[in-house]
Amino acid sequence: MRILRKNNLKMYAFAILLTALFSCSQEAKATSYIIAYSAMESGNGDIYLSNIEGKSKIKITDHPGGDGYAAWSPDGKRIAFYAKYDGRKTWSIHTMNSDGTNRKRLTHAEGKWDNSPAWSPDGKKIAFSREYKNSDGKWQAEIWIMNADGSELSQIKPLKGGGPHFTQDGRLVFHSEFDNKKSEISIADIDGKNISHLTDNKAEEWHPEVSPDGKQIAFMSDREGGYDIYVMNIDGSNQKRLTYSKAADWYPSWSPDGSKLIFSSDTGKYFDIYMVNKDDSSVQKIITNGSQAAWLKIRN
């Protein structure tokens, strides 16, 4: 009875959030947006939902180990994310409904850091990163894939790296790990074949995300010192820097129309979430105390 009551409260809060989103502005009468993100407001890492003004926030997870890195399913009905266990020594991939109900743990590898889940375009599969130290104490970075219910879990063995994200035609962009301790944005077939490196810098470049029209990739890079947000064409051409902050900028996520990006900026004790136009104009903070943001469009 207590669990049922808690789920009903979550659904009621989610309905209130949608109502607030759809009435928050003149523009929202036609189209509204929800952002899922991680925050430490309760002293623990939890996943929240908010509109782009940073208002009408609700918390949809409450796991004592901490939750984060939300990824929306293509239909917007579910969220994939990671949760931490065993004193944060084990990270596992989960899914839940977009209101926080029907939480399901999909991976159970002890001592491994499963993170950065990404849905396939048809919503049937989830790719994710797995990181851990091997028996020789060397850090391993792998990419795995499974059905959306957690079945048929397998490693994409040719791919060494993390941060996978699907292209519209079902390939994967990801960051490749190299022995010289740099990381490049790369693209490959879903089976790990036909790997192409899209960037080539003596830098750490992570978290690629493909634009809604499939023509561009946003990513983070420290090629010019601190971490900033960049965009490039899907073939690696026309690379452009978007942010010039003294803080470290992480985790870009495209707006549904491809005109803006949100990202996390390490400005102090924790991250804040900012928004920037694709032409690098109009940078503004939208959420205080938030990170790992992902953007979803909901239509009336």
C-alpha positions as CSV (number, residue, x, y, z in Angstrom):
1,M,0.0,0.0,0.0
2,R,2.8,2.4,0.8
3,I,4.6,1.7,-2.5
4,L,1.3,2.2,-4.4
5,R,0.7,5.5,-2.7
6,K,4.3,6.7,-3.4
7,N,3.8,5.8,-7.1
8,N,0.5,7.6,-7.3
9,L,2.2,10.7,-5.8
10,K,4.9,10.5,-8.4
11,M,2.4,10.3,-11.2
12,Y,0.4,13.2,-9.7
13,A,3.6,15.4,-9.5
14,F,4.5,14.5,-13.0
15,A,1.0,15.6,-14.2
16,I,1.5,18.9,-12.4
17,L,4.9,19.4,-14.0
18,L,3.4,18.9,-17.5
19,T,0.6,21.4,-16.8
20,A,3.2,24.0,-15.6
21,L,5.3,23.3,-18.6
22,F,2.5,23.8,-21.1
23,S,1.4,27.1,-19.5
24,C,4.7,28.7,-18.7
25,S,5.0,30.8,-21.8
26,Q,3.3,31.8,-25.1
27,E,5.7,29.6,-27.0
28,A,4.8,26.6,-24.9
29,K,1.2,26.6,-26.2
30,A,2.5,24.9,-29.3
31,T,5.5,23.1,-28.0
32,S,7.0,22.4,-24.6
33,Y,10.3,20.9,-23.4
34,I,11.4,18.9,-20.4
35,I,14.9,18.5,-19.2
36,A,16.0,15.5,-17.1
37,Y,19.1,16.1,-15.1
38,S,21.1,15.0,-12.0
39,A,21.4,17.1,-8.8
40,M,22.6,16.9,-5.3
41,E,19.9,19.0,-3.7
42,S,19.0,16.3,-1.2
43,G,22.6,15.5,-0.4
44,N,22.5,12.5,-2.7
45,G,22.6,12.2,-6.5
46,D,19.1,12.0,-7.8
47,I,17.3,12.6,-11.1
48,Y,15.0,15.6,-11.5
49,L,12.7,16.9,-14.3
50,S,12.4,20.6,-15.1
51,N,11.3,23.0,-17.8
52,I,13.9,25.1,-19.6
53,E,13.3,28.0,-17.2
54,G,14.5,25.8,-14.3
55,K,11.1,26.0,-12.7
56,S,8.5,23.3,-11.8
57,K,11.2,20.9,-10.7
58,I,10.3,17.4,-9.4
59,K,12.6,14.7,-8.1
60,I,11.8,11.3,-9.7
61,T,14.4,9.0,-8.0
62,D,15.4,8.4,-4.4
63,H,18.2,5.8,-4.4
64,P,20.6,6.0,-1.4
65,G,23.6,5.2,-3.6
66,G,22.9,7.9,-6.2
67,D,21.4,8.0,-9.7
68,G,22.5,10.0,-12.7
69,Y,23.1,10.3,-16.5
70,A,19.5,10.2,-17.7
71,A,18.8,9.3,-21.3
72,W,15.3,9.6,-22.8
73,S,13.9,6.8,-24.9
74,P,12.9,7.9,-28.4
75,D,9.2,8.0,-27.5
76,G,9.8,9.9,-24.3
77,K,8.1,7.3,-22.2
78,R,11.1,5.9,-20.4
79,I,14.5,7.0,-19.1
80,A,17.7,5.0,-18.9
81,F,20.2,5.9,-16.2
82,Y,22.9,4.6,-13.9
83,A,22.7,3.9,-10.2
84,K,25.5,3.2,-7.7
85,Y,25.8,0.4,-5.3
86,D,28.4,-1.2,-2.9
87,G,29.7,2.1,-1.6
88,R,29.7,3.4,-5.2
89,K,32.1,0.7,-6.3
90,T,29.4,-0.8,-8.6
91,W,27.5,1.3,-11.2
92,S,24.6,-0.4,-13.0
93,I,22.2,0.6,-15.8
94,H,18.5,1.0,-15.1
95,T,15.3,2.0,-16.8
96,M,12.2,3.6,-15.5
97,N,9.0,5.3,-16.7
98,S,9.4,9.0,-17.3
99,D,7.6,9.7,-14.0
100,G,10.0,7.6,-12.0
101,T,7.8,4.5,-11.6
102,N,8.6,1.0,-12.8
103,R,12.3,1.2,-12.0
104,K,14.2,-1.9,-13.3
105,R,17.9,-2.8,-12.9
106,L,19.4,-4.2,-16.1
107,T,23.1,-4.8,-15.3
108,H,24.7,-6.4,-12.3
109,A,28.4,-6.7,-12.8
110,E,30.1,-6.1,-9.5
111,G,33.0,-3.7,-9.3
112,K,32.3,-2.3,-12.8
113,W,31.2,1.2,-13.7
114,D,28.3,0.9,-16.2
115,N,27.4,4.4,-17.3
116,S,26.4,6.6,-20.3
117,P,23.3,4.7,-21.5
118,A,22.0,5.5,-25.0
119,W,18.9,4.3,-26.8
120,S,18.8,3.0,-30.3
121,P,16.6,5.0,-32.7
122,D,13.8,2.4,-32.5
123,G,14.0,2.1,-28.7
124,K,14.8,-1.6,-28.8
125,K,18.4,-1.5,-27.6
126,I,20.6,0.3,-25.1
127,A,24.3,0.9,-25.5
128,F,26.5,1.9,-22.6
129,S,30.0,2.3,-21.3
130,R,31.7,-0.1,-18.9
131,E,34.8,1.0,-17.0
132,Y,37.0,-1.0,-14.5
133,K,40.5,-1.9,-13.6
134,N,41.7,-5.3,-14.8
135,S,43.8,-7.8,-12.9
136,D,47.0,-5.8,-13.8
137,G,45.5,-2.6,-12.4
138,K,45.1,-1.1,-15.9
139,W,41.9,0.9,-16.6
140,Q,39.6,-0.6,-19.2
141,A,37.0,1.3,-21.2
142,E,34.5,-0.9,-23.1
143,I,31.2,-0.4,-24.9
144,W,28.4,-2.9,-24.4
145,I,24.9,-3.3,-25.9
146,M,21.7,-5.1,-24.8
147,N,18.0,-5.2,-25.5
148,A,16.0,-2.5,-23.7
149,D,14.8,-5.1,-21.2
150,G,18.4,-6.1,-20.3
151,S,18.5,-9.4,-22.3
152,E,21.2,-10.4,-24.8
153,L,23.9,-8.4,-23.1
154,S,27.1,-8.4,-25.1
155,Q,30.4,-6.4,-25.5
156,I,31.1,-4.7,-28.8
157,K,34.7,-5.9,-28.6
158,P,36.3,-3.8,-31.4
159,L,35.4,-0.6,-29.6
160,K,37.6,0.7,-26.8
161,G,36.2,3.8,-25.2
162,G,32.9,5.1,-23.9
163,G,30.1,7.6,-24.2
164,P,28.2,5.9,-27.0
165,H,25.4,7.6,-28.9
166,F,23.4,6.3,-31.8
167,T,23.2,8.0,-35.2
168,Q,19.9,8.0,-37.1
169,D,21.0,5.2,-39.3
170,G,22.0,3.0,-36.3
171,R,25.8,3.5,-36.1
172,L,27.5,4.6,-32.9
173,V,29.6,7.7,-32.2
174,F,31.8,7.4,-29.1
175,H,35.1,8.5,-27.6
176,S,38.0,6.2,-28.5
177,E,40.6,5.5,-25.9
178,F,44.3,5.5,-27.0
179,D,47.5,4.4,-25.3
180,N,48.9,7.9,-25.3
181,K,46.1,9.0,-22.9
182,K,44.2,11.1,-25.4
183,S,40.6,10.5,-26.4
184,E,39.1,11.2,-29.9
185,I,35.5,11.2,-31.1
186,S,34.9,8.3,-33.4
187,I,32.1,6.6,-35.4
188,A,31.6,2.9,-36.1
189,D,29.0,0.4,-37.2
190,I,27.0,-1.2,-34.4
191,D,29.1,-4.4,-34.6
192,G,32.3,-2.3,-34.1
193,K,33.4,-2.5,-37.7
194,N,34.4,0.4,-40.0
195,I,35.8,2.7,-37.2
196,S,36.5,6.2,-38.3
197,H,38.2,8.9,-36.1
198,L,36.4,12.2,-36.5
199,T,38.8,14.3,-34.4
200,D,42.6,14.2,-34.1
201,N,44.0,16.3,-31.3
202,K,46.3,15.7,-28.3
203,A,43.4,16.3,-26.1
204,E,40.6,14.6,-24.1
205,E,37.4,14.7,-26.2
206,W,34.3,13.0,-24.7
207,H,30.5,12.8,-24.7
208,P,29.5,13.0,-28.4
209,E,25.8,13.6,-29.1
210,V,24.2,13.6,-32.6
211,S,21.9,16.5,-33.5
212,P,18.2,15.7,-34.1
213,D,18.6,16.1,-37.9
214,G,21.6,13.7,-37.8
215,K,24.0,16.2,-39.5
216,Q,26.1,17.4,-36.5
217,I,27.8,16.1,-33.4
218,A,28.2,18.1,-30.2
219,F,31.1,17.1,-27.8
220,M,33.3,18.3,-25.1
221,S,37.1,18.9,-25.5
222,D,40.1,20.3,-23.6
223,R,42.0,21.0,-26.8
224,E,42.4,24.7,-25.9
225,G,43.0,24.3,-22.2
226,G,39.9,23.8,-20.1
227,Y,36.9,21.7,-21.2
228,D,34.5,23.5,-23.6
229,I,31.6,22.5,-25.8
230,Y,32.2,22.0,-29.6
231,V,30.2,21.0,-32.6
232,M,31.2,19.5,-35.9
233,N,29.6,17.9,-39.0
234,I,28.8,14.2,-38.8
235,D,31.9,13.5,-41.0
236,G,34.2,15.5,-38.6
237,S,34.4,18.6,-40.7
238,N,33.7,22.2,-39.7
239,Q,34.7,21.9,-36.0
240,K,33.6,24.9,-34.0
241,R,34.0,25.9,-30.4
242,L,30.8,27.2,-28.7
243,T,31.8,28.0,-25.1
244,Y,34.6,30.1,-23.7
245,S,34.1,29.7,-19.9
246,K,36.8,29.6,-17.3
247,A,34.9,26.8,-15.8
248,A,34.9,23.2,-17.2
249,D,31.9,22.7,-19.6
250,W,30.6,19.1,-19.9
251,Y,27.7,16.9,-21.3
252,P,26.2,18.8,-24.2
253,S,22.6,17.9,-25.2
254,W,20.8,19.2,-28.3
255,S,17.4,21.0,-28.2
256,P,14.8,19.1,-30.2
257,D,14.9,21.6,-33.0
258,G,18.7,21.5,-33.1
259,S,19.1,25.3,-32.6
260,K,20.4,25.2,-29.0
261,L,22.4,23.0,-26.6
262,I,22.3,22.6,-22.9
263,F,25.5,21.7,-21.0
264,S,26.9,21.4,-17.4
265,S,29.4,23.9,-16.1
266,D,31.6,23.2,-13.1
267,T,31.3,26.6,-11.4
268,G,31.9,25.7,-7.8
269,K,30.8,23.1,-5.3
270,Y,28.7,21.4,-8.0
271,F,27.6,21.8,-11.6
272,D,25.1,24.3,-13.0
273,I,23.2,23.8,-16.3
274,Y,23.5,26.4,-19.1
275,M,22.0,26.9,-22.5
276,V,23.7,28.2,-25.6
277,N,22.6,28.9,-29.2
278,K,24.3,26.7,-31.9
279,D,26.0,29.8,-33.2
280,D,27.7,30.3,-29.8
281,S,25.5,33.3,-28.8
282,S,23.2,33.9,-25.8
283,V,24.8,31.7,-23.1
284,Q,22.6,31.7,-20.0
285,K,22.3,29.7,-16.8
286,I,18.9,27.9,-16.6
287,I,19.3,25.5,-13.6
288,T,21.4,25.9,-10.4
289,N,22.9,22.7,-9.0
290,G,22.5,20.3,-11.9
291,S,24.5,18.2,-14.3
292,Q,24.2,15.5,-17.0
293,A,21.2,17.1,-18.5
294,A,19.2,15.6,-21.4
295,W,16.5,17.4,-23.4
296,L,13.1,16.0,-24.5
297,K,10.4,17.6,-26.6
298,I,6.7,17.0,-25.8
299,R,4.0,18.2,-28.1
300,N,0.5,19.2,-27.2
